[in-house]
């Protein structure tokens, strides 16, 4: 946290067009007037000549006060180290020639971090990278609170990504438990909030933050792929069994409701077994036609 915070102040720089016309007019008209007044004639007063030289010097110094501001750009003005304000009105402007000027872009920028190798909360090594969309909203804080605000954004963003990756698993077997791979929107919101908290003193607004790359580290990628495949098979089997049991219950209920056939407990068990084999089997079943009764 910065102890002595400096907030942005708006500085209304003078329009450059009128000032340019005025200075050029003085630079051209003043020498003509003084020469016509006989300032350099023998026996004349040297005051007029000195006045001409002084006006020309002031004109030359005044020309140094012109600057151009592009759209979505701010110019931080300082006078001998003291912060004066920030000029943001685009076009040709004029200010004190002794002001030092530093340009700050107000455009939206994006930063993509390098692929970082970290351990998730379960200790699995993973590779993670992120894309950060940001812009400067306070030029004074960006200039005076940090040494290099663009470098500061890069370092703090990578630090936030590392910290976030260690608090969540890569993949969670429970759908309600957040994970890096399964809850991208939740992770993106939390990542943006954490980066914003780190960059608030730098006058930077984080517009969006999202994970751009997420993968297991190469040394465990194959093992984790097999683990994911096994988990997917188990989950699929569980859904198949749940669906098959529901279909069997529905079939028995419809048979009993419509009085199609009356089955005792033994035949119900046989029917349930046959239906589960048909519905849960990996291969297609071969039909068998019963030419006798259901008891033979």
C-alpha positions in Angstrom: 0.0 0.0 0.0 1.2 3.5 -0.9 1.4 5.9 2.1 1.3 9.2 0.3 -1.3 8.7 -2.4 -1.3 11.1 -5.4 -4.6 11.2 -7.3 -5.0 12.5 -10.8 -5.9 16.2 -11.3 -7.3 17.5 -14.5 -5.2 20.3 -16.1 -6.9 22.5 -18.7 -4.2 23.3 -21.2 -4.7 26.3 -23.4 -5.8 25.7 -27.0 -2.8 25.5 -29.3 -4.3 27.3 -32.3 -4.8 30.8 -30.8 -1.5 30.6 -28.9 0.3 29.7 -32.1 -1.2 32.6 -34.0 -0.4 35.0 -31.1 3.2 34.0 -30.8 3.9 34.0 -34.5 2.3 37.4 -34.7 4.5 38.7 -32.0 7.5 37.2 -33.6 6.8 38.9 -36.9 5.1 42.1 -36.0 7.3 43.2 -33.1 10.6 43.5 -35.0 8.8 45.4 -37.8 7.3 47.9 -35.4 10.5 48.4 -33.5 12.6 48.8 -36.7 10.1 51.3 -38.1 10.3 53.2 -34.9 14.0 53.7 -35.5 15.3 51.6 -32.7 18.6 51.0 -34.5 19.3 54.4 -35.8 22.3 56.4 -34.5 21.4 58.3 -31.3 18.2 56.4 -30.6 17.4 54.9 -27.3 18.7 51.3 -26.9 15.6 50.4 -25.0 13.6 49.6 -28.1 16.3 47.3 -29.4 16.5 45.5 -26.1 12.7 45.2 -26.1 12.8 43.6 -29.6 15.4 41.0 -28.4 13.4 40.2 -25.3 10.2 39.7 -27.3 11.9 37.3 -29.7 13.4 35.3 -26.8 10.0 35.0 -25.2 8.5 33.9 -28.5 11.1 31.2 -28.9 10.6 30.0 -25.3 6.8 30.1 -25.8 7.0 27.8 -28.9 8.4 25.1 -26.6 5.1 25.0 -24.7 3.2 23.4 -27.6 2.3 19.7 -27.6 -0.1 17.3 -29.3 -2.4 15.0 -27.4 -3.7 12.0 -29.2 -7.2 10.4 -28.5 -7.2 8.2 -25.4 -3.9 9.7 -24.2 -2.9 11.7 -21.2 0.0 14.0 -20.6 1.3 14.2 -17.1 2.7 17.7 -16.4 5.3 18.5 -13.8 7.0 21.7 -12.8 10.5 21.1 -11.2 9.3 17.8 -9.8 5.9 19.0 -8.6 2.8 17.3 -10.1 0.7 20.0 -11.8 -2.0 17.9 -13.5 -2.9 15.7 -16.4 -4.0 17.1 -19.8 -6.4 14.8 -21.7 -8.1 17.0 -24.3 -6.8 15.8 -27.6 -5.4 18.1 -30.3 -2.8 20.9 -30.3 -2.5 22.3 -26.8 -0.2 24.8 -25.0 1.1 25.0 -21.5 3.9 26.4 -19.5 7.1 25.8 -21.5 8.9 24.8 -18.3 6.5 21.9 -17.6 8.1 18.5 -18.1 5.7 16.1 -19.9 5.2 12.3 -19.8 2.8 10.6 -22.1 0.5 7.9 -20.6 -1.7 5.7 -22.9 -5.3 5.4 -21.8 -6.1 2.7 -24.4 -7.2 -0.8 -23.5 -4.3 -3.2 -23.4 -3.9 -6.9 -23.2 -1.2 -8.9 -21.5 -0.7 -12.7 -21.9 1.4 -14.2 -19.2 4.0 -16.9 -19.8 3.1 -20.6 -19.2 3.8 -21.0 -15.5 4.4 -24.4 -13.9 2.8 -24.6 -10.4 1.2 -27.2 -8.2 -2.5 -27.2 -7.7 -4.1 -27.7 -4.2 -3.8 -31.5 -4.6 -0.1 -31.2 -5.4 -0.3 -32.1 -9.1 2.1 -30.1 -11.3 0.2 -28.1 -13.9 0.9 -25.5 -16.6 -1.2 -22.4 -16.6 -1.3 -19.1 -18.4 -3.7 -16.2 -18.5 -4.8 -13.2 -20.6 -5.3 -9.9 -18.8 -7.2 -7.0 -20.4 -6.5 -3.7 -18.6 -6.2 0.1 -18.9 -4.9 3.1 -17.0 -7.6 5.1 -15.2 -5.4 7.3 -13.0 -2.3 8.7 -14.7 -0.9 10.2 -11.5 -0.9 6.8 -9.7 0.6 5.1 -12.7 3.4 7.6 -12.9 4.3 8.2 -9.2 3.1 5.1 -7.2 5.1 2.5 -9.2 8.4 2.7 -11.1 7.1 1.0 -14.3 3.4 0.4 -14.4 3.5 -1.9 -17.4 6.1 -4.1 -15.8 4.1 -3.9 -12.5 1.0 -5.2 -14.3 2.9 -8.2 -15.7 4.6 -9.2 -12.4 1.5 -8.9 -10.3 -0.7 -10.7 -12.8 1.7 -13.7 -12.9 1.8 -13.7 -9.1 -2.0 -13.7 -8.9 -2.2 -16.6 -11.4 0.3 -18.6 -9.3 -1.6 -17.9 -6.1 -5.0 -18.8 -7.7 -3.7 -22.1 -9.1 -2.5 -23.3 -5.7 -6.0 -22.8 -4.2 -8.0 -25.1 -6.6 -7.6 -28.5 -8.0 -7.1 -29.0 -11.7 -10.2 -31.1 -12.0 -12.8 -32.0 -9.3 -14.7 -35.3 -9.2 -17.6 -33.5 -7.4 -19.5 -31.1 -9.7 -20.3 -28.8 -6.8 -16.6 -28.3 -5.9 -15.0 -25.5 -8.0 -12.0 -26.5 -10.1 -9.7 -24.8 -12.6 -11.0 -26.8 -15.6 -14.7 -27.2 -14.7 -15.6 -23.7 -13.4 -13.9 -21.3 -15.8 -16.3 -18.4 -15.2 -15.9 -18.6 -11.4 -12.1 -18.8 -11.7 -12.0 -15.9 -14.1 -14.0 -13.6 -11.8 -11.8 -14.5 -8.8 -8.7 -14.0 -10.9 -9.9 -10.6 -12.0 -10.7 -9.5 -8.5 -7.4 -10.6 -7.1 -5.4 -8.9 -9.8 -7.5 -5.7 -9.4 -6.7 -5.7 -5.7 -3.0 -5.9 -6.4 -3.1 -3.1 -9.1 -5.4 -0.7 -7.4 -2.5 1.5 -6.2 -1.1 1.7 -9.7 -4.1 3.4 -11.2 -5.0 0.4 -13.3 -8.4 -1.1 -14.0 -8.6 -4.8 -14.8 -11.4 -5.2 -17.4 -11.1 -9.0 -17.9 -8.9 -11.9 -16.8 -9.1 -15.4 -18.1 -7.1 -18.5 -18.2 -5.7 -19.0 -21.7 -3.8 -22.3 -21.2 -4.3 -25.1 -18.7 -2.8 -28.5 -18.8 -1.0 -31.1 -16.6 2.7 -31.0 -16.6 4.3 -33.3 -19.2 5.7 -35.7 -16.6 2.2 -36.6 -15.3 0.1 -35.8 -18.3 -0.3 -39.5 -19.4 -1.1 -40.8 -16.0 -3.7 -38.0 -15.4 -5.2 -38.8 -18.8 -5.8 -42.4 -17.8 -7.2 -41.1 -14.5 -9.6 -38.8 -16.4 -10.7 -41.6 -18.7 -11.3 -44.0 -15.8 -13.4 -41.3 -14.0 -15.3 -40.6 -17.2 -16.1 -44.3 -17.7 -17.3 -44.6 -14.0 -19.5 -41.6 -14.4 -20.9 -42.9 -17.7 -21.6 -46.3 -16.1 -23.3 -44.7 -13.2 -25.6 -42.7 -15.5 -26.4 -45.8 -17.6 -27.3 -47.8 -14.5 -29.5 -45.1 -13.1 -31.3 -44.8 -16.5 -31.7 -48.5 -16.8 -33.2 -48.9 -13.3 -35.6 -46.1 -14.1 -36.7 -47.8 -17.4 -37.2 -51.1 -15.6 -39.3 -49.5 -12.9 -41.4 -47.7 -15.6 -41.8 -51.0 -17.5 -43.0 -52.9 -14.5 -45.4 -50.1 -13.5 -47.0 -49.9 -16.9 -47.4 -53.7 -17.1 -49.1 -53.7 -13.7 -51.2 -50.7 -14.5 -52.5 -52.0 -17.8 -52.9 -55.6 -16.6 -50.9 -56.9 -19.5 -49.5 -59.8 -17.5 -49.3 -60.7 -13.8 -45.8 -61.7 -12.7 -44.7 -63.2 -9.4 -41.6 -62.1 -7.6 -39.4 -64.7 -9.3 -40.5 -63.7 -12.8 -40.1 -60.0 -11.9 -36.6 -60.7 -10.8 -35.9 -62.5 -14.1 -37.4 -59.7 -16.1 -35.3 -57.1 -14.3 -32.2 -59.1 -14.8 -32.8 -59.5 -18.5 -33.7 -55.8 -19.0 -30.6 -54.7 -17.1 -28.4 -56.9 -19.3 -30.0 -55.4 -22.4 -29.7 -51.8 -21.2 -26.3 -51.9 -19.5 -24.4 -54.3 -21.8 -21.6 -53.0 -24.0 -22.5 -55.3 -26.9 -25.7 -55.8 -28.6 -27.8 -58.7 -27.2 -29.1 -61.7 -29.2 -32.8 -62.1 -28.9 -34.2 -65.5 -27.8 -37.8 -66.4 -28.7 -39.6 -68.4 -26.0 -41.9 -70.9 -27.7 -43.3 -72.2 -24.4 -44.7 -70.4 -21.3 -43.0 -67.9 -19.1 -42.4 -70.7 -16.7 -40.7 -73.0 -19.2 
